[in-house]
Amino acid sequence: MAVNCFQCQYFFVTWDPKSPRGCKAYGFKTRELPSIVVKRSSGMECMKYEPKKGAVKR
């Protein structure tokens, strides 16, 4: 099952229109979801995923 970055405490939205999404755990910004970049570059699911505190799991 793919990691949902929108429910991760390390996910953030940037003001940069070329890289509107970012990951604080890995320290990068990207156009795609960070979990997709991590999967493509490492071949593994994101290992730093931490659910947001108080997030409702759907």
All heavy atoms as TSV, in Angstrom:
chain	resi	resn	atom	element	x	y	z
A	1	MET	N	N	0.831	-1.186	0.000
A	1	MET	CA	C	0.000	0.000	0.000
A	1	MET	C	C	0.874	1.247	0.000
A	1	MET	O	O	1.829	1.339	0.767
A	1	MET	CB	C	-0.901	-0.028	1.235
A	1	MET	CG	C	-1.853	1.097	1.303
A	1	MET	SD	S	-2.933	0.817	2.736
A	1	MET	CE	C	-4.064	2.102	2.451
A	2	ALA	N	N	0.550	2.193	-0.847
A	2	ALA	CA	C	1.353	3.404	-0.974
A	2	ALA	C	C	1.156	4.330	0.230
A	2	ALA	O	O	0.081	4.392	0.816
A	2	ALA	CB	C	0.973	4.141	-2.247
A	3	VAL	N	N	2.195	5.043	0.569
A	3	VAL	CA	C	2.163	5.996	1.671
A	3	VAL	C	C	1.391	7.237	1.222
A	3	VAL	O	O	1.610	7.744	0.126
A	3	VAL	CB	C	3.604	6.375	2.086
A	3	VAL	CG1	C	3.597	7.493	3.094
A	3	VAL	CG2	C	4.334	5.161	2.623
A	4	ASN	N	N	0.509	7.746	2.064
A	4	ASN	CA	C	-0.249	8.952	1.768
A	4	ASN	C	C	0.443	10.138	2.441
A	4	ASN	O	O	0.279	10.364	3.639
A	4	ASN	CB	C	-1.689	8.816	2.250
A	4	ASN	CG	C	-2.536	10.006	1.875
A	4	ASN	OD1	O	-2.044	11.039	1.443
A	4	ASN	ND2	N	-3.827	9.866	2.046
A	5	CYS	N	N	1.188	10.889	1.674
A	5	CYS	CA	C	1.951	12.015	2.216
A	5	CYS	C	C	1.060	13.051	2.889
A	5	CYS	O	O	1.487	13.711	3.833
A	5	CYS	CB	C	2.746	12.694	1.111
A	5	CYS	SG	S	4.090	11.692	0.468
A	6	PHE	N	N	-0.169	13.201	2.418
A	6	PHE	CA	C	-1.062	14.203	2.993
A	6	PHE	C	C	-1.400	13.903	4.450
A	6	PHE	O	O	-1.821	14.786	5.181
A	6	PHE	CB	C	-2.347	14.315	2.166
A	6	PHE	CG	C	-2.109	14.870	0.789
A	6	PHE	CD1	C	-2.192	14.054	-0.321
A	6	PHE	CD2	C	-1.783	16.205	0.603
A	6	PHE	CE1	C	-1.975	14.544	-1.592
A	6	PHE	CE2	C	-1.555	16.718	-0.669
A	6	PHE	CZ	C	-1.650	15.886	-1.765
A	7	GLN	N	N	-1.199	12.680	4.886
A	7	GLN	CA	C	-1.465	12.299	6.276
A	7	GLN	C	C	-0.183	12.190	7.103
A	7	GLN	O	O	-0.221	11.767	8.254
A	7	GLN	CB	C	-2.221	10.976	6.318
A	7	GLN	CG	C	-3.594	11.081	5.715
A	7	GLN	CD	C	-4.327	9.759	5.688
A	7	GLN	OE1	O	-3.753	8.703	5.974
A	7	GLN	NE2	N	-5.592	9.792	5.331
A	8	CYS	N	N	0.947	12.577	6.530
A	8	CYS	CA	C	2.246	12.473	7.209
A	8	CYS	C	C	2.638	13.800	7.855
A	8	CYS	O	O	2.452	14.872	7.265
A	8	CYS	CB	C	3.320	12.049	6.206
A	8	CYS	SG	S	4.962	11.876	6.947
A	9	GLN	N	N	3.204	13.728	9.053
A	9	GLN	CA	C	3.614	14.945	9.759
A	9	GLN	C	C	4.782	15.665	9.081
A	9	GLN	O	O	5.012	16.840	9.340
A	9	GLN	CB	C	3.951	14.637	11.214
A	9	GLN	CG	C	5.203	13.839	11.424
A	9	GLN	CD	C	5.476	13.615	12.898
A	9	GLN	OE1	O	4.689	13.994	13.753
A	9	GLN	NE2	N	6.589	12.999	13.203
A	10	TYR	N	N	5.526	14.996	8.216
A	10	TYR	CA	C	6.680	15.608	7.558
A	10	TYR	C	C	6.347	16.273	6.223
A	10	TYR	O	O	7.167	16.991	5.660
A	10	TYR	CB	C	7.777	14.565	7.329
A	10	TYR	CG	C	8.284	13.966	8.619
A	10	TYR	CD1	C	8.164	12.614	8.876
A	10	TYR	CD2	C	8.879	14.760	9.590
A	10	TYR	CE1	C	8.614	12.054	10.050
A	10	TYR	CE2	C	9.330	14.211	10.782
A	10	TYR	CZ	C	9.200	12.868	11.001
A	10	TYR	OH	O	9.652	12.333	12.183
A	11	PHE	N	N	5.149	16.059	5.725
A	11	PHE	CA	C	4.730	16.652	4.456
A	11	PHE	C	C	4.436	18.138	4.642
A	11	PHE	O	O	3.888	18.551	5.648
A	11	PHE	CB	C	3.474	15.940	3.945
A	11	PHE	CG	C	2.909	16.545	2.692
A	11	PHE	CD1	C	3.485	16.273	1.467
A	11	PHE	CD2	C	1.807	17.375	2.738
A	11	PHE	CE1	C	2.970	16.827	0.304
A	11	PHE	CE2	C	1.281	17.927	1.587
A	11	PHE	CZ	C	1.865	17.652	0.367
A	12	PHE	N	N	4.835	18.948	3.640
A	12	PHE	CA	C	4.494	20.368	3.680
A	12	PHE	C	C	4.270	20.897	2.273
A	12	PHE	O	O	4.727	20.314	1.302
A	12	PHE	CB	C	5.562	21.190	4.418
A	12	PHE	CG	C	6.900	21.248	3.731
A	12	PHE	CD1	C	7.250	22.333	2.943
A	12	PHE	CD2	C	7.830	20.224	3.893
A	12	PHE	CE1	C	8.496	22.400	2.326
A	12	PHE	CE2	C	9.075	20.281	3.286
A	12	PHE	CZ	C	9.406	21.380	2.497
A	13	VAL	N	N	3.544	21.996	2.197
A	13	VAL	CA	C	3.256	22.672	0.933
A	13	VAL	C	C	4.161	23.891	0.855
A	13	VAL	O	O	4.312	24.621	1.835
A	13	VAL	CB	C	1.769	23.081	0.860
A	13	VAL	CG1	C	1.483	23.850	-0.416
A	13	VAL	CG2	C	0.880	21.857	0.954
A	14	THR	N	N	4.754	24.125	-0.322
A	14	THR	CA	C	5.677	25.250	-0.501
A	14	THR	C	C	5.021	26.351	-1.324
A	14	THR	O	O	3.955	26.164	-1.915
A	14	THR	CB	C	6.960	24.799	-1.227
A	14	THR	OG1	O	6.692	24.639	-2.611
A	14	THR	CG2	C	7.511	23.513	-0.642
A	15	TRP	N	N	5.670	27.480	-1.410
A	15	TRP	CA	C	5.230	28.585	-2.265
A	15	TRP	C	C	5.835	28.477	-3.651
A	15	TRP	O	O	5.518	29.269	-4.535
A	15	TRP	CB	C	5.632	29.924	-1.645
A	15	TRP	CG	C	4.861	30.257	-0.426
A	15	TRP	CD1	C	5.245	30.026	0.868
A	15	TRP	CD2	C	3.569	30.845	-0.350
A	15	TRP	NE1	N	4.266	30.439	1.739
A	15	TRP	CE2	C	3.222	30.956	1.004
A	15	TRP	CE3	C	2.668	31.294	-1.303
A	15	TRP	CZ2	C	2.023	31.501	1.429
A	15	TRP	CZ3	C	1.472	31.845	-0.871
A	15	TRP	CH2	C	1.168	31.929	0.470
A	16	ASP	N	N	6.705	27.541	-3.867
A	16	ASP	CA	C	7.408	27.381	-5.144
A	16	ASP	C	C	6.508	26.665	-6.155
A	16	ASP	O	O	6.201	25.486	-5.979
A	16	ASP	CB	C	8.682	26.571	-4.904
A	16	ASP	CG	C	9.549	26.428	-6.133
A	16	ASP	OD1	O	9.113	26.805	-7.237
A	16	ASP	OD2	O	10.671	25.919	-5.981
A	17	PRO	N	N	6.066	27.337	-7.214
A	17	PRO	CA	C	5.167	26.690	-8.181
A	17	PRO	C	C	5.815	25.520	-8.932
A	17	PRO	O	O	5.112	24.629	-9.402
A	17	PRO	CB	C	4.784	27.805	-9.148
A	17	PRO	CG	C	5.680	28.945	-8.868
A	17	PRO	CD	C	6.334	28.723	-7.542
A	18	LYS	N	N	7.138	25.489	-9.007
A	18	LYS	CA	C	7.829	24.382	-9.683
A	18	LYS	C	C	7.985	23.165	-8.775
A	18	LYS	O	O	8.149	22.050	-9.251
A	18	LYS	CB	C	9.202	24.839	-10.177
A	18	LYS	CG	C	9.112	25.879	-11.264
A	18	LYS	CD	C	10.479	26.302	-11.717
A	18	LYS	CE	C	10.347	27.391	-12.776
A	18	LYS	NZ	N	11.637	27.935	-13.162
A	19	SER	N	N	7.967	23.378	-7.480
A	19	SER	CA	C	8.091	22.287	-6.494
A	19	SER	C	C	7.135	22.570	-5.337
A	19	SER	O	O	7.559	22.982	-4.257
A	19	SER	CB	C	9.526	22.202	-5.980
A	19	SER	OG	O	10.425	21.925	-7.020
A	20	PRO	N	N	5.836	22.326	-5.540
A	20	PRO	CA	C	4.852	22.728	-4.536
A	20	PRO	C	C	4.715	21.818	-3.316
A	20	PRO	O	O	4.021	22.159	-2.373
A	20	PRO	CB	C	3.546	22.738	-5.328
A	20	PRO	CG	C	3.763	21.746	-6.413
A	20	PRO	CD	C	5.226	21.835	-6.756
A	21	ARG	N	N	5.385	20.678	-3.316
A	21	ARG	CA	C	5.270	19.734	-2.196
A	21	ARG	C	C	6.652	19.415	-1.649
A	21	ARG	O	O	7.621	19.393	-2.389
A	21	ARG	CB	C	4.590	18.456	-2.655
A	21	ARG	CG	C	3.209	18.709	-3.190
A	21	ARG	CD	C	2.606	17.457	-3.760
A	21	ARG	NE	N	1.255	17.744	-4.234
A	21	ARG	CZ	C	0.858	17.598	-5.474
A	21	ARG	NH1	N	1.680	17.141	-6.388
A	21	ARG	NH2	N	-0.370	17.892	-5.834
A	22	GLY	N	N	6.711	19.120	-0.348
A	22	GLY	CA	C	8.002	18.823	0.245
A	22	GLY	C	C	7.922	17.817	1.367
A	22	GLY	O	O	6.851	17.501	1.871
A	23	CYS	N	N	9.098	17.320	1.752
A	23	CYS	CA	C	9.225	16.368	2.847
A	23	CYS	C	C	10.306	16.873	3.800
A	23	CYS	O	O	11.470	17.012	3.406
A	23	CYS	CB	C	9.605	14.992	2.315
A	23	CYS	SG	S	9.868	13.784	3.629
A	24	LYS	N	N	9.918	17.155	5.037
A	24	LYS	CA	C	10.872	17.633	6.042
A	24	LYS	C	C	11.807	16.519	6.500
A	24	LYS	O	O	12.952	16.779	6.855
A	24	LYS	CB	C	10.129	18.200	7.242
A	24	LYS	CG	C	9.362	19.463	6.930
A	24	LYS	CD	C	8.575	19.938	8.126
A	24	LYS	CE	C	7.698	21.116	7.735
A	24	LYS	NZ	N	6.800	21.525	8.816
A	25	ALA	N	N	11.335	15.277	6.492
A	25	ALA	CA	C	12.162	14.154	6.950
A	25	ALA	C	C	13.346	13.926	6.016
A	25	ALA	O	O	14.460	13.689	6.466
A	25	ALA	CB	C	11.325	12.891	7.059
A	26	TYR	N	N	13.089	13.981	4.716
A	26	TYR	CA	C	14.158	13.757	3.737
A	26	TYR	C	C	14.791	15.062	3.263
A	26	TYR	O	O	15.844	15.047	2.648
A	26	TYR	CB	C	13.635	12.970	2.543
A	26	TYR	CG	C	13.409	11.504	2.840
A	26	TYR	CD1	C	12.127	10.980	2.954
A	26	TYR	CD2	C	14.483	10.630	2.996
A	26	TYR	CE1	C	11.912	9.632	3.218
A	26	TYR	CE2	C	14.282	9.291	3.271
A	26	TYR	CZ	C	13.005	8.799	3.374
A	26	TYR	OH	O	12.798	7.468	3.634
A	27	GLY	N	N	14.132	16.176	3.496
A	27	GLY	CA	C	14.708	17.477	3.174
A	27	GLY	C	C	14.701	17.825	1.696
A	27	GLY	O	O	15.700	18.330	1.194
A	28	PHE	N	N	13.591	17.589	0.999
A	28	PHE	CA	C	13.529	17.986	-0.398
A	28	PHE	C	C	12.137	18.477	-0.770
A	28	PHE	O	O	11.169	18.240	-0.064
A	28	PHE	CB	C	13.959	16.843	-1.333
A	28	PHE	CG	C	13.001	15.674	-1.391
A	28	PHE	CD1	C	11.966	15.645	-2.314
A	28	PHE	CD2	C	13.146	14.600	-0.531
A	28	PHE	CE1	C	11.094	14.571	-2.368
A	28	PHE	CE2	C	12.287	13.521	-0.585
A	28	PHE	CZ	C	11.248	13.502	-1.506
A	29	LYS	N	N	12.087	19.224	-1.896
A	29	LYS	CA	C	10.835	19.696	-2.467
A	29	LYS	C	C	10.690	19.068	-3.847
A	29	LYS	O	O	11.685	18.782	-4.507
A	29	LYS	CB	C	10.842	21.218	-2.618
A	29	LYS	CG	C	10.941	21.967	-1.319
A	29	LYS	CD	C	10.807	23.458	-1.503
A	29	LYS	CE	C	11.922	24.043	-2.328
A	29	LYS	NZ	N	11.872	25.494	-2.447
A	30	THR	N	N	9.443	18.869	-4.288
A	30	THR	CA	C	9.202	18.201	-5.558
A	30	THR	C	C	7.838	18.582	-6.121
A	30	THR	O	O	6.989	19.119	-5.406
A	30	THR	CB	C	9.283	16.668	-5.380
A	30	THR	OG1	O	9.062	16.029	-6.621
A	30	THR	CG2	C	8.261	16.171	-4.375
A	31	ARG	N	N	7.640	18.317	-7.395
A	31	ARG	CA	C	6.347	18.534	-8.031
A	31	ARG	C	C	5.384	17.391	-7.687
A	31	ARG	O	O	4.190	17.595	-7.540
A	31	ARG	CB	C	6.528	18.626	-9.548
A	31	ARG	CG	C	5.235	18.827	-10.308
A	31	ARG	CD	C	5.459	19.053	-11.778
A	31	ARG	NE	N	6.061	20.337	-12.072
A	31	ARG	CZ	C	5.391	21.489	-12.161
A	31	ARG	NH1	N	4.101	21.500	-11.965
A	31	ARG	NH2	N	6.004	22.598	-12.427
A	32	GLU	N	N	5.933	16.194	-7.547
A	32	GLU	CA	C	5.127	15.000	-7.250
A	32	GLU	C	C	4.974	14.839	-5.742
A	32	GLU	O	O	5.564	15.580	-4.971
A	32	GLU	CB	C	5.823	13.754	-7.798
A	32	GLU	CG	C	6.092	13.804	-9.284
A	32	GLU	CD	C	6.950	12.648	-9.709
A	32	GLU	OE1	O	8.152	12.668	-9.419
A	32	GLU	OE2	O	6.381	11.723	-10.306
A	33	LEU	N	N	4.224	13.820	-5.336
A	33	LEU	CA	C	4.188	13.491	-3.918
A	33	LEU	C	C	5.554	12.945	-3.517
A	33	LEU	O	O	6.132	12.129	-4.249
A	33	LEU	CB	C	3.115	12.452	-3.629
A	33	LEU	CG	C	1.680	12.956	-3.616
A	33	LEU	CD1	C	0.713	11.801	-3.413
A	33	LEU	CD2	C	1.482	13.999	-2.539
A	34	PRO	N	N	6.089	13.361	-2.379
A	34	PRO	CA	C	7.396	12.876	-1.949
A	34	PRO	C	C	7.495	11.349	-1.874
A	34	PRO	O	O	8.532	10.781	-2.219
A	34	PRO	CB	C	7.586	13.521	-0.577
A	34	PRO	CG	C	6.795	14.780	-0.660
A	34	PRO	CD	C	5.599	14.430	-1.489
A	35	SER	N	N	6.431	10.672	-1.471
A	35	SER	CA	C	6.490	9.211	-1.362
A	35	SER	C	C	6.727	8.550	-2.717
A	35	SER	O	O	7.375	7.511	-2.805
A	35	SER	CB	C	5.214	8.663	-0.730
A	35	SER	OG	O	4.079	8.971	-1.521
A	36	ILE	N	N	6.245	9.167	-3.790
A	36	ILE	CA	C	6.472	8.628	-5.138
A	36	ILE	C	C	7.940	8.773	-5.522
A	36	ILE	O	O	8.540	7.863	-6.084
A	36	ILE	CB	C	5.554	9.332	-6.160
A	36	ILE	CG1	C	4.100	8.974	-5.866
A	36	ILE	CG2	C	5.938	8.967	-7.592
A	36	ILE	CD1	C	3.085	9.759	-6.675
A	37	VAL	N	N	8.522	9.917	-5.197
A	37	VAL	CA	C	9.945	10.154	-5.485
A	37	VAL	C	C	10.815	9.172	-4.707
A	37	VAL	O	O	11.761	8.590	-5.253
A	37	VAL	CB	C	10.337	11.612	-5.159
A	37	VAL	CG1	C	11.822	11.831	-5.341
A	37	VAL	CG2	C	9.539	12.582	-6.011
A	38	VAL	N	N	10.493	8.959	-3.428
A	38	VAL	CA	C	11.254	8.028	-2.595
A	38	VAL	C	C	11.161	6.615	-3.157
A	38	VAL	O	O	12.170	5.915	-3.288
A	38	VAL	CB	C	10.769	8.061	-1.123
A	38	VAL	CG1	C	11.361	6.930	-0.311
A	38	VAL	CG2	C	11.100	9.404	-0.493
A	39	LYS	N	N	9.960	6.191	-3.519
A	39	LYS	CA	C	9.756	4.838	-4.075
A	39	LYS	C	C	10.536	4.654	-5.377
A	39	LYS	O	O	11.190	3.632	-5.588
A	39	LYS	CB	C	8.257	4.606	-4.302
A	39	LYS	CG	C	7.906	3.344	-5.012
A	39	LYS	CD	C	7.931	2.162	-4.104
A	39	LYS	CE	C	7.385	0.954	-4.836
A	39	LYS	NZ	N	7.334	-0.205	-4.007
A	40	ARG	N	N	10.476	5.649	-6.256
A	40	ARG	CA	C	11.163	5.552	-7.543
A	40	ARG	C	C	12.691	5.550	-7.372
A	40	ARG	O	O	13.398	4.816	-8.061
A	40	ARG	CB	C	10.736	6.705	-8.455
A	40	ARG	CG	C	11.295	6.577	-9.846
A	40	ARG	CD	C	10.792	7.613	-10.831
A	40	ARG	NE	N	10.895	8.964	-10.311
A	40	ARG	CZ	C	9.876	9.815	-10.220
A	40	ARG	NH1	N	8.673	9.452	-10.601
A	40	ARG	NH2	N	10.053	11.016	-9.745
A	41	SER	N	N	13.203	6.346	-6.446
A	41	SER	CA	C	14.657	6.435	-6.310
A	41	SER	C	C	15.267	5.310	-5.476
A	41	SER	O	O	16.399	4.908	-5.728
A	41	SER	CB	C	15.053	7.789	-5.721
A	41	SER	OG	O	14.527	7.943	-4.434
A	42	SER	N	N	14.513	4.776	-4.504
A	42	SER	CA	C	15.075	3.743	-3.639
A	42	SER	C	C	14.514	2.346	-3.907
A	42	SER	O	O	15.090	1.355	-3.486
A	42	SER	CB	C	14.827	4.084	-2.174
A	42	SER	OG	O	13.455	3.955	-1.858
A	43	GLY	N	N	13.326	2.297	-4.543
A	43	GLY	CA	C	12.680	1.021	-4.782
A	43	GLY	C	C	11.896	0.522	-3.568
A	43	GLY	O	O	11.318	-0.549	-3.602
A	44	MET	N	N	11.874	1.330	-2.498
A	44	MET	CA	C	11.176	0.939	-1.269
A	44	MET	C	C	10.162	2.020	-0.892
A	44	MET	O	O	10.314	3.177	-1.286
A	44	MET	CB	C	12.174	0.776	-0.123
A	44	MET	CG	C	13.181	-0.313	-0.372
A	44	MET	SD	S	14.415	-0.607	0.920
A	44	MET	CE	C	14.229	0.659	2.087
A	45	GLU	N	N	9.154	1.608	-0.123
A	45	GLU	CA	C	8.192	2.584	0.393
A	45	GLU	C	C	8.918	3.517	1.367
A	45	GLU	O	O	9.962	3.174	1.923
A	45	GLU	CB	C	7.042	1.880	1.120
A	45	GLU	CG	C	6.194	0.982	0.241
A	45	GLU	CD	C	5.401	1.726	-0.822
A	45	GLU	OE1	O	5.119	2.930	-0.646
A	45	GLU	OE2	O	5.068	1.103	-1.836
A	46	CYS	N	N	8.354	4.673	1.589
A	46	CYS	CA	C	8.932	5.654	2.516
A	46	CYS	C	C	9.070	5.050	3.910
A	46	CYS	O	O	8.116	4.513	4.465
A	46	CYS	CB	C	8.046	6.896	2.563
A	46	CYS	SG	S	8.611	8.122	3.742
A	47	MET	N	N	10.252	5.148	4.475
A	47	MET	CA	C	10.521	4.591	5.799
A	47	MET	C	C	10.368	5.643	6.909
A	47	MET	O	O	10.486	5.330	8.081
A	47	MET	CB	C	11.944	4.027	5.848
A	47	MET	CG	C	12.211	2.947	4.807
A	47	MET	SD	S	11.216	1.489	5.031
A	47	MET	CE	C	12.008	0.779	6.434
A	48	LYS	N	N	10.134	6.903	6.527
A	48	LYS	CA	C	10.057	7.976	7.517
A	48	LYS	C	C	8.624	8.423	7.786
A	48	LYS	O	O	8.405	9.363	8.525
A	48	LYS	CB	C	10.867	9.178	7.025
A	48	LYS	CG	C	12.304	8.841	6.721
A	48	LYS	CD	C	13.219	9.563	7.607
A	48	LYS	CE	C	14.649	9.205	7.248
A	48	LYS	NZ	N	15.567	9.756	8.168
A	49	TYR	N	N	7.651	7.753	7.211
A	49	TYR	CA	C	6.255	8.133	7.390
A	49	TYR	C	C	5.847	8.095	8.858
A	49	TYR	O	O	6.089	7.123	9.553
A	49	TYR	CB	C	5.338	7.197	6.596
A	49	TYR	CG	C	3.865	7.433	6.855
A	49	TYR	CD1	C	3.207	8.474	6.226
A	49	TYR	CD2	C	3.165	6.648	7.747
A	49	TYR	CE1	C	1.860	8.714	6.478
A	49	TYR	CE2	C	1.825	6.870	8.003
A	49	TYR	CZ	C	1.180	7.907	7.366
A	49	TYR	OH	O	-0.147	8.145	7.625
A	50	GLU	N	N	5.262	9.191	9.321
A	50	GLU	CA	C	4.713	9.293	10.677
A	50	GLU	C	C	3.352	9.966	10.549
A	50	GLU	O	O	3.265	11.078	10.040
A	50	GLU	CB	C	5.608	10.158	11.569
A	50	GLU	CG	C	6.925	9.524	11.936
A	50	GLU	CD	C	6.783	8.399	12.949
A	50	GLU	OE1	O	5.826	8.416	13.738
A	50	GLU	OE2	O	7.633	7.503	12.929
A	51	PRO	N	N	2.283	9.310	10.995
A	51	PRO	CA	C	0.961	9.942	10.879
A	51	PRO	C	C	0.894	11.245	11.672
A	51	PRO	O	O	1.521	11.381	12.719
A	51	PRO	CB	C	0.004	8.916	11.467
A	51	PRO	CG	C	0.801	7.746	11.879
A	51	PRO	CD	C	2.239	8.025	11.637
A	52	LYS	N	N	0.158	12.201	11.122
A	52	LYS	CA	C	-0.036	13.462	11.833
A	52	LYS	C	C	-0.750	13.179	13.147
A	52	LYS	O	O	-1.601	12.306	13.223
A	52	LYS	CB	C	-0.901	14.409	11.011
A	52	LYS	CG	C	-0.204	14.948	9.809
A	52	LYS	CD	C	-1.112	15.901	9.066
A	52	LYS	CE	C	-0.409	16.441	7.848
A	52	LYS	NZ	N	-1.274	17.337	7.074
A	53	LYS	N	N	-0.400	13.921	14.146
A	53	LYS	CA	C	-1.062	13.766	15.435
A	53	LYS	C	C	-2.503	14.260	15.304
A	53	LYS	O	O	-2.742	15.351	14.811
A	53	LYS	CB	C	-0.307	14.555	16.496
A	53	LYS	CG	C	1.049	13.947	16.769
A	53	LYS	CD	C	1.886	14.882	17.619
A	53	LYS	CE	C	3.254	14.328	17.908
A	53	LYS	NZ	N	4.013	13.879	16.782
A	54	GLY	N	N	-3.443	13.430	15.715
A	54	GLY	CA	C	-4.840	13.791	15.626
A	54	GLY	C	C	-5.458	13.578	14.264
A	54	GLY	O	O	-6.598	13.922	14.035
A	55	ALA	N	N	-4.692	12.999	13.323
A	55	ALA	CA	C	-5.221	12.761	11.973
A	55	ALA	C	C	-6.209	11.608	11.996
A	55	ALA	O	O	-6.036	10.626	12.712
A	55	ALA	CB	C	-4.085	12.454	11.005
A	56	VAL	N	N	-7.235	11.753	11.208
A	56	VAL	CA	C	-8.251	10.707	11.084
A	56	VAL	C	C	-7.847	9.794	9.922
A	56	VAL	O	O	-7.615	10.267	8.818
A	56	VAL	CB	C	-9.643	11.316	10.809
A	56	VAL	CG1	C	-10.663	10.228	10.583
A	56	VAL	CG2	C	-10.039	12.228	11.944
A	57	LYS	N	N	-7.738	8.522	10.195
A	57	LYS	CA	C	-7.351	7.574	9.156
A	57	LYS	C	C	-8.591	7.167	8.367
A	57	LYS	O	O	-9.597	6.787	8.928
A	57	LYS	CB	C	-6.709	6.326	9.780
A	57	LYS	CG	C	-6.092	5.418	8.761
A	57	LYS	CD	C	-5.334	4.311	9.433
A	57	LYS	CE	C	-4.662	3.444	8.395
A	57	LYS	NZ	N	-3.912	2.377	8.995
A	58	ARG	N	N	-8.531	7.290	7.044
A	58	ARG	CA	C	-9.663	6.954	6.169
A	58	ARG	C	C	-9.348	5.806	5.281
A	58	ARG	O	O	-8.346	5.543	4.845
A	58	ARG	CB	C	-10.053	8.133	5.315
A	58	ARG	CG	C	-10.519	9.289	6.166
A	58	ARG	CD	C	-10.849	10.463	5.302
A	58	ARG	NE	N	-11.134	11.578	6.172
A	58	ARG	CZ	C	-12.063	12.439	5.946
A	58	ARG	NH1	N	-12.802	12.352	4.891
A	58	ARG	NH2	N	-12.273	13.424	6.779
